[in-house]
Amino acid sequence: MSTLTDMTSPDLKTRRIILEVSGLTAGYFGKPVVQNLHLAIREGEFIGLVGHNGSGKSTVLLGIAGLTWGSADKIVLLDQNIGTLPAHKRIRAGLGLLLQRDGLFSDLSIEANLLLAGVESNESTTFLQSGELAEILRSILKRLSEHAGSLSGGERRLLSLALILAKKPAVLLADEPTLGLSEGLENAVMEFLRSYASAANRAVLVVSHKLNQVQEMCDRAYVIEQGVIQCEFCPGRSGRSLEETLRKSI
């Protein structure tokens, strides 16, 4: 990573780094998928992580969260080294993780899912003041007695995101947050996450295969291939599109 150009925009460079990952190696059953990875996220940044299928994107998030085999020289969140902590303590320290597969229990009621997440029904919508996302969440919360499995894929995705953000994590790791959503809702979710990242002591790292959305909405993006970050992309400063950058990284 030290050989890569720092693509952080000038207005963000003065902000402190709130998540720094150094020397992350992560994989499955003792076999590394990601090796010696370094990244840094500053307060207020909305950052993309892009790569081809199998490049290691999801493994990066799982490794940072402590949910897969691996190790790191350090993972510093809000000045605390959480790299040796178990996953649940990393969450308590201010890390949020939205998995590609939602974390709801289909056979339990929506209310039971909220209780297991330690979230009151009113808490799950407080971060959304208005708009289409807020209306959908409110409609979901009118069905507390129904099984979570009765929700559509998009509704499950939004509820999963709501349960995580109700805890107001300092850094949200979001794996394909728009999966299963309509195009209109995709844009609404990405706009909301960008807004969430802009608050004090917050940032978002989002994995997405929607390259146009990442290019339009993210401050910058890391491009990963074969478990190694190849380069950084910054809209308007990289000299080519994100799609071209990804293609040349192979």
C-alpha beads as a LAMMPS data file, in Angstrom:
LAMMPS data file: protein, C-alpha beads

250 atoms
249 bonds

1 atom types
1 bond types

-500.0 500.0 xlo xhi
-500.0 500.0 ylo yhi
-500.0 500.0 zlo zhi

Masses

1 110.0

Atoms # bond

1 1 1 0.000 0.000 0.000
2 1 1 2.898 2.333 0.635
3 1 1 3.623 2.324 -3.121
4 1 1 0.108 3.482 -4.030
5 1 1 -0.766 7.103 -4.688
6 1 1 -2.776 8.744 -1.906
7 1 1 -6.021 9.636 -3.673
8 1 1 -7.714 11.196 -0.656
9 1 1 -9.288 14.501 -1.688
10 1 1 -7.597 17.620 -0.274
11 1 1 -10.613 18.609 1.841
12 1 1 -10.570 15.208 3.569
13 1 1 -6.810 14.877 4.056
14 1 1 -6.916 17.112 7.102
15 1 1 -9.414 14.822 8.835
16 1 1 -8.209 12.111 11.166
17 1 1 -8.019 8.476 10.189
18 1 1 -10.725 6.605 12.094
19 1 1 -10.052 3.133 10.696
20 1 1 -6.557 1.937 9.828
21 1 1 -5.872 -1.634 8.757
22 1 1 -2.280 -2.816 8.410
23 1 1 -1.011 -6.210 7.303
24 1 1 -4.393 -7.936 7.139
25 1 1 -4.268 -11.553 6.042
26 1 1 -7.612 -13.337 5.963
27 1 1 -9.155 -16.427 4.439
28 1 1 -10.820 -19.714 5.227
29 1 1 -9.624 -22.950 6.831
30 1 1 -6.119 -21.582 7.189
31 1 1 -5.804 -20.640 3.527
32 1 1 -5.357 -16.924 2.791
33 1 1 -7.568 -15.134 0.296
34 1 1 -6.376 -11.643 1.274
35 1 1 -2.694 -11.118 2.043
36 1 1 -0.873 -8.245 3.746
37 1 1 -3.612 -5.736 2.991
38 1 1 -3.434 -2.108 4.095
39 1 1 -6.138 0.543 3.976
40 1 1 -7.062 3.715 5.806
41 1 1 -10.380 5.526 6.079
42 1 1 -10.759 9.083 7.277
43 1 1 -13.622 10.659 9.136
44 1 1 -16.408 11.578 6.725
45 1 1 -15.291 9.326 3.880
46 1 1 -17.591 7.157 1.807
47 1 1 -15.259 4.624 0.187
48 1 1 -15.839 1.840 -2.296
49 1 1 -14.116 -1.524 -2.481
50 1 1 -14.389 -3.028 -5.950
51 1 1 -13.010 -6.025 -7.779
52 1 1 -14.019 -8.976 -9.887
53 1 1 -15.841 -11.979 -8.410
54 1 1 -13.519 -13.917 -6.131
55 1 1 -11.079 -11.027 -5.719
56 1 1 -11.437 -11.001 -1.921
57 1 1 -13.803 -8.085 -1.329
58 1 1 -16.109 -9.816 1.168
59 1 1 -13.140 -11.474 2.864
60 1 1 -11.649 -8.045 3.587
61 1 1 -14.786 -7.015 5.473
62 1 1 -15.004 -10.323 7.351
63 1 1 -11.333 -10.083 8.254
64 1 1 -11.676 -6.564 9.630
65 1 1 -14.723 -7.669 11.629
66 1 1 -12.961 -10.763 12.987
67 1 1 -15.409 -13.210 11.452
68 1 1 -12.991 -15.343 9.468
69 1 1 -9.557 -16.894 9.860
70 1 1 -6.720 -14.414 9.738
71 1 1 -4.517 -11.905 11.487
72 1 1 -3.357 -8.307 11.156
73 1 1 -0.487 -6.174 12.347
74 1 1 -3.141 -3.774 13.592
75 1 1 -6.730 -2.745 13.076
76 1 1 -7.205 0.631 14.734
77 1 1 -10.725 1.992 15.147
78 1 1 -11.147 5.387 16.795
79 1 1 -7.604 5.132 18.225
80 1 1 -8.238 1.668 19.711
81 1 1 -6.461 -1.396 18.357
82 1 1 -9.278 -3.887 17.945
83 1 1 -7.286 -6.383 15.899
84 1 1 -6.964 -8.888 18.740
85 1 1 -10.554 -8.549 19.968
86 1 1 -13.283 -11.103 19.232
87 1 1 -15.916 -10.051 16.713
88 1 1 -18.582 -9.018 19.233
89 1 1 -16.174 -6.659 20.992
90 1 1 -15.177 -5.081 17.692
91 1 1 -18.857 -4.326 17.140
92 1 1 -19.118 -2.794 20.604
93 1 1 -16.068 -0.653 19.842
94 1 1 -17.945 1.006 16.975
95 1 1 -17.714 -1.282 13.971
96 1 1 -20.821 -2.159 11.968
97 1 1 -21.042 -4.981 9.429
98 1 1 -23.785 -5.575 6.880
99 1 1 -23.260 -9.028 5.420
100 1 1 -24.044 -9.843 1.800
101 1 1 -26.516 -12.396 3.149
102 1 1 -28.840 -10.655 5.588
103 1 1 -28.552 -11.544 9.258
104 1 1 -32.264 -11.969 9.969
105 1 1 -33.786 -15.132 11.437
106 1 1 -36.498 -16.073 8.953
107 1 1 -38.416 -18.352 11.325
108 1 1 -38.671 -15.700 14.027
109 1 1 -40.990 -12.722 14.092
110 1 1 -39.806 -9.287 13.072
111 1 1 -40.187 -8.231 16.698
112 1 1 -38.004 -11.135 17.870
113 1 1 -35.326 -10.139 15.367
114 1 1 -35.337 -6.630 16.804
115 1 1 -35.059 -7.973 20.339
116 1 1 -32.140 -10.238 19.418
117 1 1 -30.375 -7.248 17.893
118 1 1 -31.012 -5.255 21.064
119 1 1 -32.981 -2.638 19.161
120 1 1 -36.287 -1.043 20.079
121 1 1 -38.698 -0.669 17.170
122 1 1 -38.588 3.123 17.417
123 1 1 -34.757 3.082 17.374
124 1 1 -34.646 1.372 14.004
125 1 1 -36.107 4.393 12.221
126 1 1 -34.674 7.311 14.200
127 1 1 -31.743 7.722 11.794
128 1 1 -34.209 8.177 8.923
129 1 1 -36.296 11.301 9.208
130 1 1 -38.206 11.148 5.952
131 1 1 -38.241 9.736 2.468
132 1 1 -39.002 6.431 0.805
133 1 1 -36.653 4.370 2.984
134 1 1 -38.273 5.670 6.147
135 1 1 -41.746 4.868 4.824
136 1 1 -40.744 1.308 3.949
137 1 1 -39.230 0.733 7.378
138 1 1 -42.309 2.103 9.103
139 1 1 -44.496 -0.228 7.067
140 1 1 -42.279 -3.175 8.072
141 1 1 -42.556 -2.240 11.749
142 1 1 -46.338 -2.388 11.526
143 1 1 -45.949 -6.137 10.972
144 1 1 -43.962 -6.993 14.100
145 1 1 -45.797 -10.270 14.714
146 1 1 -45.082 -11.621 11.215
147 1 1 -42.127 -13.887 10.513
148 1 1 -39.105 -12.140 8.998
149 1 1 -39.259 -14.767 6.258
150 1 1 -42.459 -13.161 4.994
151 1 1 -40.569 -10.006 3.996
152 1 1 -39.439 -9.462 0.430
153 1 1 -35.731 -9.532 -0.356
154 1 1 -35.605 -5.749 -0.463
155 1 1 -37.486 -5.400 2.820
156 1 1 -35.129 -7.863 4.506
157 1 1 -32.158 -5.883 3.217
158 1 1 -33.486 -2.593 4.534
159 1 1 -34.415 -4.069 7.920
160 1 1 -30.964 -5.649 8.276
161 1 1 -29.368 -2.281 7.533
162 1 1 -31.698 -0.528 9.972
163 1 1 -30.807 -2.895 12.827
164 1 1 -27.109 -2.232 12.305
165 1 1 -27.373 1.528 11.931
166 1 1 -29.624 1.815 14.983
167 1 1 -26.406 1.240 16.976
168 1 1 -24.766 4.194 15.189
169 1 1 -21.465 2.481 14.318
170 1 1 -18.505 4.761 13.742
171 1 1 -17.443 2.756 10.696
172 1 1 -19.928 0.727 8.677
173 1 1 -18.643 -2.104 6.503
174 1 1 -21.406 -2.757 3.974
175 1 1 -21.249 -5.757 1.642
176 1 1 -23.474 -5.140 -1.395
177 1 1 -25.977 -2.993 0.559
178 1 1 -28.260 -2.576 -2.473
179 1 1 -28.558 -6.295 -3.180
180 1 1 -32.137 -7.195 -4.108
181 1 1 -33.357 -3.605 -4.280
182 1 1 -35.036 -1.812 -7.148
183 1 1 -32.952 0.733 -9.041
184 1 1 -34.716 3.602 -7.296
185 1 1 -34.079 2.147 -3.859
186 1 1 -30.484 1.334 -4.797
187 1 1 -29.811 5.023 -5.339
188 1 1 -31.706 5.998 -2.193
189 1 1 -29.673 3.587 -0.044
190 1 1 -26.354 4.740 -1.509
191 1 1 -27.331 8.382 -1.029
192 1 1 -28.301 7.642 2.555
193 1 1 -25.035 5.824 3.273
194 1 1 -23.095 8.732 1.817
195 1 1 -24.998 11.065 4.123
196 1 1 -24.411 8.738 7.101
197 1 1 -20.677 8.700 6.404
198 1 1 -20.493 12.490 6.380
199 1 1 -21.379 12.827 10.088
200 1 1 -18.734 13.435 12.753
201 1 1 -16.672 10.375 13.728
202 1 1 -18.216 8.241 10.981
203 1 1 -17.226 6.626 7.693
204 1 1 -18.500 3.884 5.397
205 1 1 -16.651 1.244 3.371
206 1 1 -18.965 -0.297 0.800
207 1 1 -18.411 -3.345 -1.387
208 1 1 -20.344 -3.027 -4.632
209 1 1 -20.321 -4.378 -8.172
210 1 1 -22.255 -1.295 -9.277
211 1 1 -19.254 0.563 -10.645
212 1 1 -21.233 3.552 -11.918
213 1 1 -22.758 4.124 -8.472
214 1 1 -19.367 3.856 -6.776
215 1 1 -17.826 6.279 -9.249
216 1 1 -20.649 8.791 -8.853
217 1 1 -21.135 8.621 -5.090
218 1 1 -17.938 7.522 -3.353
219 1 1 -15.073 9.837 -2.422
220 1 1 -12.631 7.210 -3.649
221 1 1 -12.378 3.456 -4.114
222 1 1 -9.882 0.693 -3.496
223 1 1 -9.462 -1.745 -6.381
224 1 1 -8.658 -5.290 -5.255
225 1 1 -7.644 -8.319 -7.301
226 1 1 -6.427 -11.715 -6.098
227 1 1 -6.551 -10.507 -2.507
228 1 1 -4.244 -7.550 -3.078
229 1 1 -5.180 -3.877 -3.376
230 1 1 -3.897 -2.866 -6.794
231 1 1 -4.635 0.838 -6.763
232 1 1 -6.923 3.604 -5.564
233 1 1 -9.476 5.388 -7.700
234 1 1 -10.688 8.946 -7.168
235 1 1 -13.444 10.386 -9.404
236 1 1 -12.088 13.244 -11.479
237 1 1 -8.489 12.622 -10.468
238 1 1 -7.679 9.129 -11.721
239 1 1 -7.635 9.958 -15.437
240 1 1 -9.937 7.093 -16.413
241 1 1 -13.268 5.572 -15.414
242 1 1 -13.553 3.086 -12.571
243 1 1 -14.500 0.384 -15.071
244 1 1 -11.306 1.036 -17.052
245 1 1 -9.259 1.103 -13.849
246 1 1 -10.676 -2.250 -12.777
247 1 1 -10.053 -3.752 -16.202
248 1 1 -6.404 -2.622 -16.181
249 1 1 -5.865 -4.033 -12.685
250 1 1 -6.049 -7.645 -13.878

Bonds

1 1 1 2
2 1 2 3
3 1 3 4
4 1 4 5
5 1 5 6
6 1 6 7
7 1 7 8
8 1 8 9
9 1 9 10
10 1 10 11
11 1 11 12
12 1 12 13
13 1 13 14
14 1 14 15
15 1 15 16
16 1 16 17
17 1 17 18
18 1 18 19
19 1 19 20
20 1 20 21
21 1 21 22
22 1 22 23
23 1 23 24
24 1 24 25
25 1 25 26
26 1 26 27
27 1 27 28
28 1 28 29
29 1 29 30
30 1 30 31
31 1 31 32
32 1 32 33
33 1 33 34
34 1 34 35
35 1 35 36
36 1 36 37
37 1 37 38
38 1 38 39
39 1 39 40
40 1 40 41
41 1 41 42
42 1 42 43
43 1 43 44
44 1 44 45
45 1 45 46
46 1 46 47
47 1 47 48
48 1 48 49
49 1 49 50
50 1 50 51
51 1 51 52
52 1 52 53
53 1 53 54
54 1 54 55
55 1 55 56
56 1 56 57
57 1 57 58
58 1 58 59
59 1 59 60
60 1 60 61
61 1 61 62
62 1 62 63
63 1 63 64
64 1 64 65
65 1 65 66
66 1 66 67
67 1 67 68
68 1 68 69
69 1 69 70
70 1 70 71
71 1 71 72
72 1 72 73
73 1 73 74
74 1 74 75
75 1 75 76
76 1 76 77
77 1 77 78
78 1 78 79
79 1 79 80
80 1 80 81
81 1 81 82
82 1 82 83
83 1 83 84
84 1 84 85
85 1 85 86
86 1 86 87
87 1 87 88
88 1 88 89
89 1 89 90
90 1 90 91
91 1 91 92
92 1 92 93
93 1 93 94
94 1 94 95
95 1 95 96
96 1 96 97
97 1 97 98
98 1 98 99
99 1 99 100
100 1 100 101
101 1 101 102
102 1 102 103
103 1 103 104
104 1 104 105
105 1 105 106
106 1 106 107
107 1 107 108
108 1 108 109
109 1 109 110
110 1 110 111
111 1 111 112
112 1 112 113
113 1 113 114
114 1 114 115
115 1 115 116
116 1 116 117
117 1 117 118
118 1 118 119
119 1 119 120
120 1 120 121
121 1 121 122
122 1 122 123
123 1 123 124
124 1 124 125
125 1 125 126
126 1 126 127
127 1 127 128
128 1 128 129
129 1 129 130
130 1 130 131
131 1 131 132
132 1 132 133
133 1 133 134
134 1 134 135
135 1 135 136
136 1 136 137
137 1 137 138
138 1 138 139
139 1 139 140
140 1 140 141
141 1 141 142
142 1 142 143
143 1 143 144
144 1 144 145
145 1 145 146
146 1 146 147
147 1 147 148
148 1 148 149
149 1 149 150
150 1 150 151
151 1 151 152
152 1 152 153
153 1 153 154
154 1 154 155
155 1 155 156
156 1 156 157
157 1 157 158
158 1 158 159
159 1 159 160
160 1 160 161
161 1 161 162
162 1 162 163
163 1 163 164
164 1 164 165
165 1 165 166
166 1 166 167
167 1 167 168
168 1 168 169
169 1 169 170
170 1 170 171
171 1 171 172
172 1 172 173
173 1 173 174
174 1 174 175
175 1 175 176
176 1 176 177
177 1 177 178
178 1 178 179
179 1 179 180
180 1 180 181
181 1 181 182
182 1 182 183
183 1 183 184
184 1 184 185
185 1 185 186
186 1 186 187
187 1 187 188
188 1 188 189
189 1 189 190
190 1 190 191
191 1 191 192
192 1 192 193
193 1 193 194
194 1 194 195
195 1 195 196
196 1 196 197
197 1 197 198
198 1 198 199
199 1 199 200
200 1 200 201
201 1 201 202
202 1 202 203
203 1 203 204
204 1 204 205
205 1 205 206
206 1 206 207
207 1 207 208
208 1 208 209
209 1 209 210
210 1 210 211
211 1 211 212
212 1 212 213
213 1 213 214
214 1 214 215
215 1 215 216
216 1 216 217
217 1 217 218
218 1 218 219
219 1 219 220
220 1 220 221
221 1 221 222
222 1 222 223
223 1 223 224
224 1 224 225
225 1 225 226
226 1 226 227
227 1 227 228
228 1 228 229
229 1 229 230
230 1 230 231
231 1 231 232
232 1 232 233
233 1 233 234
234 1 234 235
235 1 235 236
236 1 236 237
237 1 237 238
238 1 238 239
239 1 239 240
240 1 240 241
241 1 241 242
242 1 242 243
243 1 243 244
244 1 244 245
245 1 245 246
246 1 246 247
247 1 247 248
248 1 248 249
249 1 249 250
